[in-house]
Amino acid sequence: MSRQTTPGHRHPQLRKWPVSAISDKRYTDEGAIELQAEWEPTIVRSSQVSTDEDNVVRAEFEGDRISGVRRHFRSGLHPETGEELSTVEWKPSWRSVWALAGAQDVIADYHDQHPEDVRRKEGEWWRRSDLGPSIMVAEGEAGPGKALNLNGHHLVPEKGDYTLTVASHFFGELNGLASAASVRYLNMPVRQRLIFSDQYLETFRTGKKRGINLRTNLRLMLVYVTGLARATDMCSRCEEGNGPFPKCVIDDSVAMGVCVNCAISVSESSNCEFWHHNRRSLRPSVWNPAGLATAEEDEEQDQENDDELHVDGDFGVAPGAQSAEGNRNSSPGLFVTPEPEDGLDVSPKIGHGSRGQPGRSIITNTSRSSVTAGRAERSSRYATPVSRASPNLDRVVKPAKVSEVQLKVESPVTRDSGKGSKAPRSSRPKRQKRSITWIAKHKACTSTHFGRPCQDQAVGGSRAGTDEPVLVHRGRAFKYAEATPEEIDDILSYCPCDQAEEFERMWQVYVDMVKEEQTSIEEVLSKEECLSKVWYQELNQAVKLFCPAPGQLRPGAPECIELD
């Protein structure tokens, strides 16, 4: 750290290190980034500058004699004490990314001028200090490193800043306690300083804890420094002030989304609101994203409400959604979803200027929607596309009653399921006889957990598990027909298996319907067009849940160290 003199003090006070520019960049043998920093001159008392026996000029700061002086010269007298002052110019020196946390603007300027020095797996972190009101801004430069107090593989924490301590000892005393791929966190800027909470330190003073096991928690400590701290909607445990650290920090690619505090306390992992399993109910469902009321409630509302149909969905209206409703409802193969709190019947109101059109039929279902894919029963309400080949376009098709038609998506037939009672033919229309053998077996997927992207390109996106640059970050909101096929493919690359199946399955239902209506093949929307024009609101929810935040790496990307 640089020091500058202050009147009334014997030694200069600690100040932010004045970095003037970054002149070069290199990678160590372990894969860590080092940047060559150019320092601004520092004004000190002339008595603090000396030359040793080896003719090396050193400047004394708070008892430490620091070398690396390029030159020094007298620069006048102190205005109050009359002491002689000297200006010290420093030689360039190599520093780690964590040691330059307070100079991110200068680092950003270097990368803007030298884009060839930015590797694809590094991400875009340099100008990402403010990520919106829900994420805390970066704390900036770390303080002096706290000495390590190790008890075997356990760290006995004390009051102080361990940020630079962990970085400097990662390949020394802490070598091997985290995977080699964890070095990537050392190449990301510091967002939180590694300071333990007072409440947590008190548990060590009372002898209740031995220490933090670094074999299992060192990586989580790195995630805390570089992850995203929630400014709002913290998990309940962090909001109460429990846990090792004062902030609620999450990284969707680590610990299944559990915040660092809950992940370190293993018994609390399943209670964390950010655990992927606890967030499953938030997934978008194109079958019934609005969480429709039961059929009986719909029939009651149908008698009371005779106004137009709503299609906003249950997670808010995307920008431009209201102006695009007409386009959305006129798109072939649209799947209509009403506003949940209005409880309006989804049947088109013929003769009242509504969006329903002659030639479209409604299929209803009494069962509630299931958020996850792959279940036997689905509730769906959709309008079939207008068949231009049909000669009876003026014929009004009245919506069928619930007792007459029930839609079920059949599961694959097995040996055991071939026998048994079957429903009467009158309750099983031909439309429900469709095969779902197109569902991939996900042989390429290593895990089907929420938060792990689907690796099977037959269902998910083609970018899953690669190191391709991120095209769509969390917080992006698409308007009607705004998402491009490349952006949709990028979004699907972040979706887990069951969510990717959900989008694929519903598109296949639409294709089957079009075939049954004998619609021209030129009128069939592609999967990308359906997501962009019909299900863009559901697509926005998938972006909110699955896409990485700005500056974060692609989830599921190969964790390898790229060396020269």
KANORWO-V809586 format. One record per residue. N is the residue number from 0. RES is the residue in one small letter. NEAR is the number of other C-alpha atoms within 8 Angstrom. Layout:
BEGIN
N&RES&NEAR / N&RES&NEAR
END
This chain:
BEGIN
0&m&6 / 1&s&9 / 2&r&12 / 3&q&11 / 4&t&11 / 5&t&8 / 6&p&6 / 7&g&4 / 8&h&8 / 9&r&4 / 10&h&8 / 11&p&12 / 12&q&9 / 13&l&8 / 14&r&8 / 15&k&8 / 16&w&8 / 17&p&7 / 18&v&11 / 19&s&9 / 20&a&10 / 21&i&12 / 22&s&9 / 23&d&7 / 24&k&9 / 25&r&7 / 26&y&11 / 27&t&8 / 28&d&6 / 29&e&8 / 30&g&11 / 31&a&12 / 32&i&12 / 33&e&12 / 34&l&13 / 35&q&12 / 36&a&14 / 37&e&13 / 38&w&12 / 39&e&9 / 40&p&8 / 41&t&10 / 42&i&10 / 43&v&13 / 44&r&11 / 45&s&10 / 46&s&6 / 47&q&9 / 48&v&10 / 49&s&8 / 50&t&9 / 51&d&8 / 52&e&5 / 53&d&5 / 54&n&6 / 55&v&8 / 56&v&11 / 57&r&13 / 58&a&11 / 59&e&10 / 60&f&11 / 61&e&6 / 62&g&5 / 63&d&6 / 64&r&8 / 65&i&8 / 66&s&8 / 67&g&8 / 68&v&12 / 69&r&8 / 70&r&7 / 71&h&9 / 72&f&7 / 73&r&9 / 74&s&8 / 75&g&7 / 76&l&8 / 77&h&9 / 78&p&5 / 79&e&5 / 80&t&6 / 81&g&7 / 82&e&8 / 83&e&12 / 84&l&13 / 85&s&13 / 86&t&12 / 87&v&13 / 88&e&12 / 89&w&12 / 90&k&9 / 91&p&8 / 92&s&7 / 93&w&8 / 94&r&10 / 95&s&12 / 96&v&13 / 97&w&14 / 98&a&9 / 99&l&10 / 100&a&12 / 101&g&9 / 102&a&9 / 103&q&11 / 104&d&8 / 105&v&11 / 106&i&11 / 107&a&10 / 108&d&8 / 109&y&11 / 110&h&10 / 111&d&7 / 112&q&6 / 113&h&8 / 114&p&7 / 115&e&5 / 116&d&7 / 117&v&8 / 118&r&7 / 119&r&8 / 120&k&7 / 121&e&10 / 122&g&10 / 123&e&9 / 124&w&10 / 125&w&10 / 126&r&8 / 127&r&9 / 128&s&8 / 129&d&8 / 130&l&10 / 131&g&6 / 132&p&7 / 133&s&9 / 134&i&12 / 135&m&12 / 136&v&8 / 137&a&9 / 138&e&8 / 139&g&9 / 140&e&11 / 141&a&13 / 142&g&7 / 143&p&6 / 144&g&10 / 145&k&9 / 146&a&6 / 147&l&6 / 148&n&7 / 149&l&8 / 150&n&8 / 151&g&5 / 152&h&8 / 153&h&11 / 154&l&13 / 155&v&11 / 156&p&9 / 157&e&6 / 158&k&8 / 159&g&8 / 160&d&14 / 161&y&12 / 162&t&14 / 163&l&14 / 164&t&12 / 165&v&9 / 166&a&9 / 167&s&8 / 168&h&10 / 169&f&9 / 170&f&8 / 171&g&7 / 172&e&6 / 173&l&10 / 174&n&9 / 175&g&7 / 176&l&9 / 177&a&12 / 178&s&8 / 179&a&8 / 180&a&8 / 181&s&10 / 182&v&11 / 183&r&11 / 184&y&9 / 185&l&14 / 186&n&12 / 187&m&11 / 188&p&12 / 189&v&14 / 190&r&13 / 191&q&12 / 192&r&11 / 193&l&11 / 194&i&11 / 195&f&13 / 196&s&10 / 197&d&7 / 198&q&8 / 199&y&12 / 200&l&13 / 201&e&8 / 202&t&10 / 203&f&12 / 204&r&7 / 205&t&6 / 206&g&7 / 207&k&7 / 208&k&6 / 209&r&8 / 210&g&10 / 211&i&9 / 212&n&10 / 213&l&11 / 214&r&8 / 215&t&8 / 216&n&10 / 217&l&11 / 218&r&10 / 219&l&10 / 220&m&10 / 221&l&11 / 222&v&13 / 223&y&13 / 224&v&12 / 225&t&12 / 226&g&11 / 227&l&11 / 228&a&11 / 229&r&13 / 230&a&9 / 231&t&7 / 232&d&6 / 233&m&9 / 234&c&11 / 235&s&8 / 236&r&10 / 237&c&13 / 238&e&9 / 239&e&6 / 240&g&8 / 241&n&11 / 242&g&12 / 243&p&9 / 244&f&11 / 245&p&11 / 246&k&7 / 247&c&14 / 248&v&13 / 249&i&15 / 250&d&11 / 251&d&11 / 252&s&10 / 253&v&7 / 254&a&8 / 255&m&10 / 256&g&13 / 257&v&17 / 258&c&15 / 259&v&13 / 260&n&13 / 261&c&14 / 262&a&12 / 263&i&8 / 264&s&9 / 265&v&7 / 266&s&6 / 267&e&9 / 268&s&11 / 269&s&7 / 270&n&6 / 271&c&14 / 272&e&9 / 273&f&11 / 274&w&14 / 275&h&12 / 276&h&6 / 277&n&10 / 278&r&10 / 279&r&10 / 280&s&6 / 281&l&6 / 282&r&12 / 283&p&10 / 284&s&11 / 285&v&11 / 286&w&11 / 287&n&12 / 288&p&12 / 289&a&10 / 290&g&9 / 291&l&11 / 292&a&9 / 293&t&9 / 294&a&10 / 295&e&6 / 296&e&9 / 297&d&12 / 298&e&9 / 299&e&8 / 300&q&11 / 301&d&10 / 302&q&7 / 303&e&6 / 304&n&8 / 305&d&7 / 306&d&6 / 307&e&7 / 308&l&11 / 309&h&8 / 310&v&9 / 311&d&11 / 312&g&13 / 313&d&9 / 314&f&5 / 315&g&6 / 316&v&9 / 317&a&10 / 318&p&8 / 319&g&8 / 320&a&12 / 321&q&7 / 322&s&6 / 323&a&10 / 324&e&9 / 325&g&7 / 326&n&9 / 327&r&11 / 328&n&10 / 329&s&7 / 330&s&9 / 331&p&10 / 332&g&10 / 333&l&14 / 334&f&11 / 335&v&10 / 336&t&14 / 337&p&16 / 338&e&13 / 339&p&11 / 340&e&4 / 341&d&6 / 342&g&12 / 343&l&12 / 344&d&11 / 345&v&9 / 346&s&7 / 347&p&9 / 348&k&12 / 349&i&9 / 350&g&5 / 351&h&5 / 352&g&6 / 353&s&12 / 354&r&9 / 355&g&9 / 356&q&8 / 357&p&10 / 358&g&12 / 359&r&11 / 360&s&9 / 361&i&11 / 362&i&13 / 363&t&14 / 364&n&13 / 365&t&9 / 366&s&8 / 367&r&11 / 368&s&11 / 369&s&10 / 370&v&9 / 371&t&11 / 372&a&9 / 373&g&7 / 374&r&8 / 375&a&8 / 376&e&9 / 377&r&13 / 378&s&15 / 379&s&11 / 380&r&14 / 381&y&10 / 382&a&12 / 383&t&12 / 384&p&10 / 385&v&7 / 386&s&10 / 387&r&7 / 388&a&7 / 389&s&6 / 390&p&5 / 391&n&6 / 392&l&9 / 393&d&6 / 394&r&7 / 395&v&6 / 396&v&8 / 397&k&5 / 398&p&8 / 399&a&9 / 400&k&7 / 401&v&10 / 402&s&5 / 403&e&8 / 404&v&13 / 405&q&12 / 406&l&12 / 407&k&9 / 408&v&9 / 409&e&11 / 410&s&7 / 411&p&7 / 412&v&6 / 413&t&6 / 414&r&5 / 415&d&5 / 416&s&7 / 417&g&7 / 418&k&5 / 419&g&5 / 420&s&4 / 421&k&4 / 422&a&6 / 423&p&6 / 424&r&6 / 425&s&6 / 426&s&9 / 427&r&11 / 428&p&9 / 429&k&5 / 430&r&7 / 431&q&10 / 432&k&7 / 433&r&8 / 434&s&7 / 435&i&9 / 436&t&6 / 437&w&5 / 438&i&8 / 439&a&9 / 440&k&4 / 441&h&9 / 442&k&7 / 443&a&6 / 444&c&9 / 445&t&6 / 446&s&5 / 447&t&11 / 448&h&7 / 449&f&10 / 450&g&13 / 451&r&14 / 452&p&15 / 453&c&18 / 454&q&14 / 455&d&12 / 456&q&9 / 457&a&6 / 458&v&12 / 459&g&16 / 460&g&16 / 461&s&8 / 462&r&10 / 463&a&15 / 464&g&12 / 465&t&9 / 466&d&10 / 467&e&7 / 468&p&8 / 469&v&8 / 470&l&6 / 471&v&11 / 472&h&11 / 473&r&12 / 474&g&7 / 475&r&9 / 476&a&8 / 477&f&13 / 478&k&12 / 479&y&14 / 480&a&10 / 481&e&8 / 482&a&10 / 483&t&9 / 484&p&8 / 485&e&6 / 486&e&10 / 487&i&12 / 488&d&12 / 489&d&15 / 490&i&14 / 491&l&10 / 492&s&15 / 493&y&16 / 494&c&15 / 495&p&13 / 496&c&14 / 497&d&10 / 498&q&11 / 499&a&13 / 500&e&13 / 501&e&13 / 502&f&9 / 503&e&10 / 504&r&10 / 505&m&10 / 506&w&10 / 507&q&8 / 508&v&8 / 509&y&9 / 510&v&9 / 511&d&9 / 512&m&10 / 513&v&13 / 514&k&8 / 515&e&8 / 516&e&8 / 517&q&8 / 518&t&12 / 519&s&7 / 520&i&5 / 521&e&4 / 522&e&7 / 523&v&10 / 524&l&9 / 525&s&6 / 526&k&8 / 527&e&10 / 528&e&11 / 529&c&12 / 530&l&11 / 531&s&15 / 532&k&13 / 533&v&13 / 534&w&11 / 535&y&13 / 536&q&12 / 537&e&11 / 538&l&12 / 539&n&12 / 540&q&11 / 541&a&13 / 542&v&15 / 543&k&10 / 544&l&9 / 545&f&11 / 546&c&12 / 547&p&13 / 548&a&8 / 549&p&10 / 550&g&9 / 551&q&9 / 552&l&10 / 553&r&13 / 554&p&11 / 555&g&10 / 556&a&10 / 557&p&7 / 558&e&5 / 559&c&5 / 560&i&9 / 561&e&5 / 562&l&6 / 563&d&3
END
